[in-house]
Amino acid sequence: MFRRSTMLFAVLWVTASSAFAQAPPKPPLFFREDWTVHPSPRGCVNLHDAKCEPALSQANVSSPNLELQLYGAGKPRIEDGEVHGAVLIQGSGLFTGMAEQPYAVAFRDKNNYVDLSGLGKIRWTMRASGLNVVHPIIKLADGTWLLGEHADGGNQFEQHTFEHTVSEQRWIRLDINKVLTLGPRVTEPVDRAKANQLEQEFAAARGVWLESRQVDLTKVDVVGFADLMPGSGHGYGGYIGMGAIEVYGKPVPRKGATQ
């Protein structure tokens, strides 16, 4: 009996060791942004003052290799020589309650794509109010923008850290300028014959969602997040308070980029 138990233990140990040996390695940290560069002044009495909540800009990004990209309501504008926007720096985080339309915040590494296949993941620390949630967004090497089905909300009174594996979700095509989701094709005026053709194409595509196996995550150009719901202004109606963002994946050098 003892001998059988010993042999069984040995078999289990070898099996477990083999499984651990075959487990894919955890990807490295590709980038982290925590908005601590040029934070907004603390202790401001009037938060409606533009100096208390400046618009998010490239100046708030800590890494010189990261290019900030803003879309939809997040895109800043110039008024009377000052930069205004709906995605604001509030202390050392982002506040999006002033976004009256959907918005997106994204990053592009100047020297590398990122491989988010396998165990590639995104981690962010945030709080949220109302029904506002953030979805991951990516731009593939061929220029296709996609929004992930995964979404995180939160507690309006305190921050929580969420993380998810990028490959473990479905994706939908994204109109990045309007920050709106799309079907298999961009909408266009149609008559009945054209509508029938589009319905056939839609059926062939099996809906608007793409499984991760249909998406090439080995060479992602841009990574970020989007909120498809407008904010409700100041207060606790609806907003996202985004803190640090981390992306874990293997860097893939861009052709011709200087390291």
Buried (B, 14 or more C-beta within 10 A) or exposed (E): EEEEEEEEEEEEEEEEEEEEEEEEEEBEEBBBBBBEBEBBEEEBEEEEEBEBBBBBBEEBBEEEBBBBBBBBBBBBEEEEEEBBBBBBBBBBBBBBBBBEBBBBBBBBBEEBBBBBBBBBBBBBBBBBBBEBBBBBBBBBBEEBBBBBBBBBBBEBEEBBEBEBBBBEBBBBBBBBEBBBBBBBEEEEEEEEEEEEEBEEEBEEEEEBBBEBEEBBBBBBBBBBBBBBBBBBEEEEBBBBBBBBBBBBBBBBEBEEEEE
